[in-house]
Amino acid sequence: MEPQDRERPDRLFLAVSQVAQMLSLDDGEIEGLLERGELRGIRIGTRDEWRIERSELDSYIEAKYEEARRSALFNGFDFGAVSDFDQRRRPTPPPSDDID
């Protein structure tokens, strides 16, 4: 590791317990996220403990915000208005018998 890498604030690594405390979760939930690959981390040391880079935690949190935003948009979407966008499915009015 280059000296400048050690000084970068985004290279800060957090323990599972620190991340759990920050997110108000228990250690097992954080380990589950790591094992499923939802949260990126590395195993390090002789005890093979997880470490999560702060920038990876920030990315995970941003992804969760985006997921929540998309879910809110989807749940608030008016499916009754879909036919307004598809002209092929819009009912056509019957022909008028009026001749001017």
N, CA, C and O atoms as a GROMACS GRO file, in nm:
protein
  400
    1MET      N    1   0.085  -0.117   0.000
    1MET     CA    2   0.000   0.000   0.000
    1MET      C    3   0.090   0.123   0.000
    1MET      O    4   0.185   0.133   0.078
    2GLU      N    5   0.058   0.216  -0.087
    2GLU     CA    6   0.134   0.340  -0.097
    2GLU      C    7   0.103   0.429   0.023
    2GLU      O    8  -0.007   0.422   0.079
    3PRO      N    9   0.198   0.512   0.064
    3PRO     CA   10   0.173   0.601   0.178
    3PRO      C   11   0.050   0.690   0.160
    3PRO      O   12  -0.023   0.714   0.256
    4GLN      N   13   0.028   0.739   0.038
    4GLN     CA   14  -0.089   0.825   0.016
    4GLN      C   15  -0.219   0.748   0.034
    4GLN      O   16  -0.320   0.809   0.072
    5ASP      N   17  -0.221   0.616   0.009
    5ASP     CA   18  -0.342   0.536   0.029
    5ASP      C   19  -0.376   0.527   0.177
    5ASP      O   20  -0.494   0.528   0.213
    6ARG      N   21  -0.277   0.518   0.263
    6ARG     CA   22  -0.301   0.509   0.407
    6ARG      C   23  -0.360   0.638   0.462
    6ARG      O   24  -0.429   0.637   0.564
    7GLU      N   25  -0.332   0.749   0.395
    7GLU     CA   26  -0.378   0.878   0.444
    7GLU      C   27  -0.516   0.916   0.390
    7GLU      O   28  -0.578   1.009   0.441
    8ARG      N   29  -0.564   0.846   0.289
    8ARG     CA   30  -0.694   0.880   0.230
    8ARG      C   31  -0.805   0.846   0.328
    8ARG      O   32  -0.809   0.735   0.381
    9PRO      N   33  -0.898   0.941   0.352
    9PRO     CA   34  -1.006   0.914   0.448
    9PRO      C   35  -1.101   0.804   0.401
    9PRO      O   36  -1.165   0.739   0.484
   10ASP      N   37  -1.112   0.780   0.269
   10ASP     CA   38  -1.202   0.676   0.221
   10ASP      C   39  -1.143   0.536   0.238
   10ASP      O   40  -1.209   0.437   0.207
   11ARG      N   41  -1.021   0.527   0.286
   11ARG     CA   42  -0.958   0.397   0.310
   11ARG      C   43  -0.978   0.351   0.454
   11ARG      O   44  -0.913   0.256   0.498
   12LEU      N   45  -1.066   0.417   0.526
   12LEU     CA   46  -1.095   0.380   0.664
   12LEU      C   47  -1.173   0.248   0.666
   12LEU      O   48  -1.276   0.236   0.599
   13PHE      N   49  -1.124   0.151   0.742
   13PHE     CA   50  -1.190   0.022   0.754
   13PHE      C   51  -1.262   0.012   0.888
   13PHE      O   52  -1.211   0.056   0.991
   14LEU      N   53  -1.380  -0.046   0.884
   14LEU     CA   54  -1.463  -0.060   1.002
   14LEU      C   55  -1.483  -0.207   1.035
   14LEU      O   56  -1.488  -0.291   0.946
   15ALA      N   57  -1.494  -0.237   1.163
   15ALA     CA   58  -1.525  -0.372   1.208
   15ALA      C   59  -1.675  -0.396   1.197
   15ALA      O   60  -1.753  -0.300   1.190
   16VAL      N   61  -1.715  -0.521   1.194
   16VAL     CA   62  -1.857  -0.557   1.187
   16VAL      C   63  -1.935  -0.490   1.299
   16VAL      O   64  -2.044  -0.438   1.276
   17SER      N   65  -1.880  -0.491   1.420
   17SER     CA   66  -1.951  -0.431   1.533
   17SER      C   67  -1.971  -0.281   1.516
   17SER      O   68  -2.073  -0.227   1.558
   18GLN      N   69  -1.876  -0.213   1.453
   18GLN     CA   70  -1.890  -0.069   1.429
   18GLN      C   71  -2.002  -0.042   1.328
   18GLN      O   72  -2.084   0.048   1.348
   19VAL      N   73  -2.004  -0.120   1.221
   19VAL     CA   74  -2.107  -0.103   1.118
   19VAL      C   75  -2.244  -0.137   1.178
   19VAL      O   76  -2.342  -0.068   1.152
   20ALA      N   77  -2.249  -0.243   1.256
   20ALA     CA   78  -2.375  -0.283   1.319
   20ALA      C   79  -2.428  -0.170   1.407
   20ALA      O   80  -2.548  -0.139   1.404
   21GLN      N   81  -2.342  -0.108   1.484
   21GLN     CA   82  -2.383   0.001   1.571
   21GLN      C   83  -2.430   0.121   1.487
   21GLN      O   84  -2.530   0.184   1.521
   22MET      N   85  -2.360   0.152   1.380
   22MET     CA   86  -2.396   0.265   1.295
   22MET      C   87  -2.533   0.247   1.231
   22MET      O   88  -2.608   0.343   1.215
   23LEU      N   89  -2.566   0.122   1.195
   23LEU     CA   90  -2.693   0.094   1.126
   23LEU      C   91  -2.801   0.043   1.221
   23LEU      O   92  -2.911   0.008   1.177
   24SER      N   93  -2.772   0.038   1.348
   24SER     CA   94  -2.866  -0.013   1.450
   24SER      C   95  -2.911  -0.156   1.417
   24SER      O   96  -3.030  -0.188   1.425
   25LEU      N   97  -2.816  -0.239   1.382
   25LEU     CA   98  -2.839  -0.381   1.354
   25LEU      C   99  -2.749  -0.462   1.445
   25LEU      O  100  -2.662  -0.407   1.513
   26ASP      N  101  -2.769  -0.594   1.446
   26ASP     CA  102  -2.677  -0.675   1.524
   26ASP      C  103  -2.566  -0.728   1.433
   26ASP      O  104  -2.578  -0.726   1.311
   27ASP      N  105  -2.460  -0.777   1.494
   27ASP     CA  106  -2.344  -0.823   1.419
   27ASP      C  107  -2.380  -0.932   1.319
   27ASP      O  108  -2.328  -0.934   1.207
   28GLY      N  109  -2.470  -1.022   1.358
   28GLY     CA  110  -2.510  -1.131   1.270
   28GLY      C  111  -2.577  -1.082   1.142
   28GLY      O  112  -2.557  -1.140   1.035
   29GLU      N  113  -2.655  -0.975   1.153
   29GLU     CA  114  -2.720  -0.920   1.033
   29GLU      C  115  -2.616  -0.861   0.938
   29GLU      O  116  -2.628  -0.877   0.816
   30ILE      N  117  -2.515  -0.795   0.992
   30ILE     CA  118  -2.409  -0.738   0.909
   30ILE      C  119  -2.330  -0.851   0.843
   30ILE      O  120  -2.297  -0.843   0.725
   31GLU      N  121  -2.298  -0.954   0.919
   31GLU     CA  122  -2.226  -1.068   0.862
   31GLU      C  123  -2.307  -1.134   0.751
   31GLU      O  124  -2.250  -1.179   0.651
   32GLY      N  125  -2.438  -1.142   0.768
   32GLY     CA  126  -2.524  -1.196   0.663
   32GLY      C  127  -2.517  -1.113   0.536
   32GLY      O  128  -2.509  -1.168   0.426
   33LEU      N  129  -2.520  -0.981   0.551
   33LEU     CA  130  -2.508  -0.892   0.434
   33LEU      C  131  -2.375  -0.914   0.363
   33LEU      O  132  -2.368  -0.916   0.240
   34LEU      N  133  -2.269  -0.932   0.441
   34LEU     CA  134  -2.137  -0.955   0.384
   34LEU      C  135  -2.130  -1.090   0.313
   34LEU      O  136  -2.078  -1.099   0.202
   35GLU      N  137  -2.181  -1.193   0.376
   35GLU     CA  138  -2.175  -1.328   0.318
   35GLU      C  139  -2.259  -1.339   0.191
   35GLU      O  140  -2.223  -1.413   0.100
   36ARG      N  141  -2.370  -1.265   0.184
   36ARG     CA  142  -2.454  -1.265   0.064
   36ARG      C  143  -2.401  -1.171  -0.044
   36ARG      O  144  -2.452  -1.171  -0.157
   37GLY      N  145  -2.301  -1.091  -0.011
   37GLY     CA  146  -2.244  -0.998  -0.108
   37GLY      C  147  -2.324  -0.869  -0.124
   37GLY      O  148  -2.295  -0.790  -0.214
   38GLU      N  149  -2.423  -0.847  -0.038
   38GLU     CA  150  -2.500  -0.722  -0.044
   38GLU      C  151  -2.415  -0.605   0.003
   38GLU      O  152  -2.429  -0.493  -0.048
   39LEU      N  153  -2.330  -0.629   0.098
   39LEU     CA  154  -2.235  -0.530   0.149
   39LEU      C  155  -2.096  -0.588   0.124
   39LEU      O  156  -2.067  -0.701   0.162
   40ARG      N  157  -2.011  -0.510   0.059
   40ARG     CA  158  -1.877  -0.559   0.027
   40ARG      C  159  -1.783  -0.539   0.144
   40ARG      O  160  -1.785  -0.435   0.211
   41GLY      N  161  -1.702  -0.639   0.168
   41GLY     CA  162  -1.602  -0.633   0.274
   41GLY      C  163  -1.492  -0.733   0.246
   41GLY      O  164  -1.498  -0.808   0.148
   42ILE      N  165  -1.393  -0.733   0.330
   42ILE     CA  166  -1.282  -0.828   0.316
   42ILE      C  167  -1.260  -0.898   0.450
   42ILE      O  168  -1.290  -0.844   0.556
   43ARG      N  169  -1.208  -1.020   0.440
   43ARG     CA  170  -1.168  -1.092   0.561
   43ARG      C  171  -1.018  -1.070   0.576
   43ARG      O  172  -0.942  -1.080   0.479
   44ILE      N  173  -0.977  -1.041   0.698
   44ILE     CA  174  -0.837  -1.005   0.718
   44ILE      C  175  -0.790  -1.054   0.855
   44ILE      O  176  -0.869  -1.070   0.948
   45GLY      N  177  -0.661  -1.076   0.865
   45GLY     CA  178  -0.600  -1.113   0.993
   45GLY      C  179  -0.605  -1.262   1.021
   45GLY      O  180  -0.668  -1.339   0.948
   46THR      N  181  -0.537  -1.301   1.127
   46THR     CA  182  -0.529  -1.442   1.163
   46THR      C  183  -0.664  -1.495   1.211
   46THR      O  184  -0.689  -1.615   1.205
   47ARG      N  185  -0.750  -1.406   1.259
   47ARG     CA  186  -0.884  -1.448   1.304
   47ARG      C  187  -0.986  -1.438   1.191
   47ARG      O  188  -1.104  -1.465   1.212
   48ASP      N  189  -0.940  -1.400   1.072
   48ASP     CA  190  -1.025  -1.396   0.952
   48ASP      C  191  -1.152  -1.312   0.976
   48ASP      O  192  -1.262  -1.353   0.941
   49GLU      N  193  -1.132  -1.195   1.036
   49GLU     CA  194  -1.246  -1.108   1.068
   49GLU      C  195  -1.280  -1.018   0.950
   49GLU      O  196  -1.193  -0.976   0.874
   50TRP      N  197  -1.409  -0.989   0.938
   50TRP     CA  198  -1.456  -0.899   0.833
   50TRP      C  199  -1.414  -0.755   0.863
   50TRP      O  200  -1.413  -0.711   0.978
   51ARG      N  201  -1.378  -0.684   0.757
   51ARG     CA  202  -1.356  -0.540   0.763
   51ARG      C  203  -1.428  -0.478   0.644
   51ARG      O  204  -1.425  -0.530   0.533
   52ILE      N  205  -1.494  -0.366   0.670
   52ILE     CA  206  -1.572  -0.298   0.568
   52ILE      C  207  -1.512  -0.160   0.548
   52ILE      O  208  -1.498  -0.081   0.642
   53GLU      N  209  -1.476  -0.132   0.425
   53GLU     CA  210  -1.422   0.000   0.393
   53GLU      C  211  -1.536   0.102   0.403
   53GLU      O  212  -1.647   0.077   0.358
   54ARG      N  213  -1.506   0.216   0.460
   54ARG     CA  214  -1.610   0.319   0.481
   54ARG      C  215  -1.678   0.356   0.350
   54ARG      O  216  -1.800   0.377   0.347
   55SER      N  217  -1.602   0.366   0.242
   55SER     CA  218  -1.662   0.401   0.112
   55SER      C  219  -1.759   0.293   0.064
   55SER      O  220  -1.856   0.324  -0.003
   56GLU      N  221  -1.733   0.166   0.098
   56GLU     CA  222  -1.824   0.057   0.062
   56GLU      C  223  -1.954   0.067   0.142
   56GLU      O  224  -2.062   0.042   0.090
   57LEU      N  225  -1.942   0.102   0.269
   57LEU     CA  226  -2.061   0.122   0.352
   57LEU      C  227  -2.144   0.238   0.297
   57LEU      O  228  -2.266   0.229   0.289
   58ASP      N  229  -2.077   0.347   0.260
   58ASP     CA  230  -2.148   0.461   0.203
   58ASP      C  231  -2.220   0.423   0.074
   58ASP      O  232  -2.333   0.465   0.051
   59SER      N  233  -2.156   0.342  -0.011
   59SER     CA  234  -2.218   0.296  -0.136
   59SER      C  235  -2.340   0.209  -0.107
   59SER      O  236  -2.442   0.221  -0.175
   60TYR      N  237  -2.329   0.122  -0.008
   60TYR     CA  238  -2.441   0.036   0.031
   60TYR      C  239  -2.559   0.121   0.078
   60TYR      O  240  -2.673   0.096   0.038
   61ILE      N  241  -2.532   0.220   0.160
   61ILE     CA  242  -2.638   0.308   0.211
   61ILE      C  243  -2.702   0.385   0.097
   61ILE      O  244  -2.825   0.397   0.092
   62GLU      N  245  -2.623   0.438   0.005
   62GLU     CA  246  -2.677   0.511  -0.111
   62GLU      C  247  -2.766   0.420  -0.196
   62GLU      O  248  -2.871   0.461  -0.244
   63ALA      N  249  -2.722   0.294  -0.214
   63ALA     CA  250  -2.802   0.198  -0.291
   63ALA      C  251  -2.935   0.171  -0.222
   63ALA      O  252  -3.038   0.157  -0.289
   64LYS      N  253  -2.935   0.165  -0.090
   64LYS     CA  254  -3.060   0.144  -0.016
   64LYS      C  255  -3.152   0.264  -0.029
   64LYS      O  256  -3.274   0.248  -0.040
   65TYR      N  257  -3.096   0.386  -0.028
   65TYR     CA  258  -3.178   0.505  -0.051
   65TYR      C  259  -3.241   0.501  -0.190
   65TYR      O  260  -3.359   0.533  -0.207
   66GLU      N  261  -3.162   0.462  -0.290
   66GLU     CA  262  -3.213   0.455  -0.427
   66GLU      C  263  -3.322   0.348  -0.438
   66GLU      O  264  -3.423   0.369  -0.505
   67GLU      N  265  -3.301   0.235  -0.372
   67GLU     CA  266  -3.401   0.128  -0.371
   67GLU      C  267  -3.532   0.177  -0.308
   67GLU      O  268  -3.640   0.148  -0.359
   68ALA      N  269  -3.521   0.251  -0.199
   68ALA     CA  270  -3.639   0.306  -0.132
   68ALA      C  271  -3.710   0.408  -0.221
   68ALA      O  272  -3.832   0.412  -0.227
   69ARG      N  273  -3.632   0.490  -0.291
   69ARG     CA  274  -3.689   0.591  -0.380
   69ARG      C  275  -3.766   0.524  -0.494
   69ARG      O  276  -3.879   0.563  -0.525
   70ARG      N  277  -3.705   0.423  -0.555
   70ARG     CA  278  -3.771   0.352  -0.665
   70ARG      C  279  -3.897   0.280  -0.617
   70ARG      O  280  -3.998   0.278  -0.686
   71SER      N  281  -3.889   0.223  -0.500
   71SER     CA  282  -4.005   0.153  -0.444
   71SER      C  283  -4.119   0.251  -0.420
   71SER      O  284  -4.235   0.221  -0.448
   72ALA      N  285  -4.086   0.369  -0.368
   72ALA     CA  286  -4.189   0.470  -0.343
   72ALA      C  287  -4.252   0.516  -0.474
   72ALA      O  288  -4.374   0.535  -0.481
   73LEU      N  289  -4.171   0.534  -0.577
   73LEU     CA  290  -4.225   0.574  -0.707
   73LEU      C  291  -4.315   0.465  -0.763
   73LEU      O  292  -4.423   0.493  -0.816
   74PHE      N  293  -4.271   0.340  -0.751
   74PHE     CA  294  -4.348   0.228  -0.803
   74PHE      C  295  -4.480   0.215  -0.728
   74PHE      O  296  -4.585   0.198  -0.789
   75ASN      N  297  -4.475   0.225  -0.597
   75ASN     CA  298  -4.596   0.209  -0.516
   75ASN      C  299  -4.692   0.324  -0.534
   75ASN      O  300  -4.812   0.308  -0.512
   76GLY      N  301  -4.642   0.440  -0.572
   76GLY     CA  302  -4.729   0.555  -0.593
   76GLY      C  303  -4.776   0.569  -0.736
   76GLY      O  304  -4.849   0.663  -0.768
   77PHE      N  305  -4.734   0.479  -0.822
   77PHE     CA  306  -4.767   0.487  -0.964
   77PHE      C  307  -4.912   0.450  -0.988
   77PHE      O  308  -4.961   0.351  -0.934
   78ASP      N  309  -4.980   0.528  -1.068
   78ASP     CA  310  -5.121   0.505  -1.100
   78ASP      C  311  -5.130   0.414  -1.222
   78ASP      O  312  -5.115   0.461  -1.335
   79PHE      N  313  -5.154   0.285  -1.200
   79PHE     CA  314  -5.159   0.191  -1.311
   79PHE      C  315  -5.280   0.215  -1.400
   79PHE      O  316  -5.281   0.169  -1.514
   80GLY      N  317  -5.380   0.285  -1.352
   80GLY     CA  318  -5.496   0.316  -1.434
   80GLY      C  319  -5.462   0.410  -1.548
   80GLY      O  320  -5.538   0.420  -1.644
   81ALA      N  321  -5.350   0.479  -1.539
   81ALA     CA  322  -5.312   0.575  -1.641
   81ALA      C  323  -5.221   0.515  -1.747
   81ALA      O  324  -5.179   0.586  -1.838
   82VAL      N  325  -5.189   0.387  -1.738
   82VAL     CA  326  -5.099   0.325  -1.834
   82VAL      C  327  -5.153   0.334  -1.975
   82VAL      O  328  -5.077   0.358  -2.069
   83SER      N  329  -5.282   0.316  -1.993
   83SER     CA  330  -5.339   0.320  -2.129
   83SER      C  331  -5.323   0.457  -2.192
   83SER      O  332  -5.328   0.469  -2.315
   84ASP      N  333  -5.304   0.559  -2.113
   84ASP     CA  334  -5.282   0.692  -2.169
   84ASP      C  335  -5.151   0.700  -2.247
   84ASP      O  336  -5.136   0.786  -2.333
   85PHE      N  337  -5.058   0.610  -2.219
   85PHE     CA  338  -4.929   0.613  -2.287
   85PHE      C  339  -4.923   0.518  -2.406
   85PHE      O  340  -4.831   0.528  -2.487
   86ASP      N  341  -5.015   0.429  -2.418
   86ASP     CA  342  -5.013   0.329  -2.525
   86ASP      C  343  -5.133   0.352  -2.615
   86ASP      O  344  -5.244   0.310  -2.584
   87GLN      N  345  -5.110   0.417  -2.726
   87GLN     CA  346  -5.218   0.452  -2.818
   87GLN      C  347  -5.286   0.329  -2.877
   87GLN      O  348  -5.404   0.334  -2.911
   88ARG      N  349  -5.214   0.219  -2.889
   88ARG     CA  350  -5.273   0.098  -2.948
   88ARG      C  351  -5.384   0.042  -2.860
   88ARG      O  352  -5.476  -0.021  -2.912
   89ARG      N  353  -5.378   0.063  -2.732
   89ARG     CA  354  -5.478   0.006  -2.641
   89ARG      C  355  -5.590   0.104  -2.608
   89ARG      O  356  -5.686   0.068  -2.541
   90ARG      N  357  -5.577   0.225  -2.652
   90ARG     CA  358  -5.679   0.325  -2.622
   90ARG      C  359  -5.803   0.294  -2.704
   90ARG      O  360  -5.794   0.276  -2.825
   91PRO      N  361  -5.918   0.289  -2.641
   91PRO     CA  362  -6.041   0.261  -2.716
   91PRO      C  363  -6.068   0.375  -2.814
   91PRO      O  364  -6.054   0.493  -2.782
   92THR      N  365  -6.108   0.335  -2.933
   92THR     CA  366  -6.140   0.437  -3.033
   92THR      C  367  -6.289   0.465  -3.029
   92THR      O  368  -6.369   0.372  -3.017
   93PRO      N  369  -6.327   0.591  -3.039
   93PRO     CA  370  -6.469   0.623  -3.036
   93PRO      C  371  -6.537   0.571  -3.162
   93PRO      O  372  -6.474   0.560  -3.267
   94PRO      N  373  -6.664   0.538  -3.152
   94PRO     CA  374  -6.736   0.491  -3.271
   94PRO      C  375  -6.745   0.604  -3.374
   94PRO      O  376  -6.746   0.721  -3.338
   95PRO      N  377  -6.751   0.567  -3.502
   95PRO     CA  378  -6.759   0.671  -3.606
   95PRO      C  379  -6.888   0.752  -3.590
   95PRO      O  380  -6.993   0.699  -3.551
   96SER      N  381  -6.877   0.877  -3.620
   96SER     CA  382  -6.991   0.967  -3.607
   96SER      C  383  -7.078   0.956  -3.732
   96SER      O  384  -7.027   0.949  -3.844
   97ASP      N  385  -7.209   0.955  -3.713
   97ASP     CA  386  -7.303   0.950  -3.825
   97ASP      C  387  -7.336   1.090  -3.877
   97ASP      O  388  -7.402   1.106  -3.979
   98ASP      N  389  -7.289   1.191  -3.805
   98ASP     CA  390  -7.317   1.328  -3.846
   98ASP      C  391  -7.234   1.364  -3.968
   98ASP      O  392  -7.112   1.349  -3.967
   99ILE      N  393  -7.299   1.411  -4.070
   99ILE     CA  394  -7.230   1.461  -4.189
   99ILE      C  395  -7.262   1.608  -4.200
   99ILE      O  396  -7.379   1.647  -4.208
  100ASP      N  397  -7.161   1.689  -4.200
  100ASP     CA  398  -7.183   1.833  -4.208
  100ASP      C  399  -7.191   1.879  -4.349
  100ASP      O  400  -7.209   1.998  -4.374
   0.00000   0.00000   0.00000
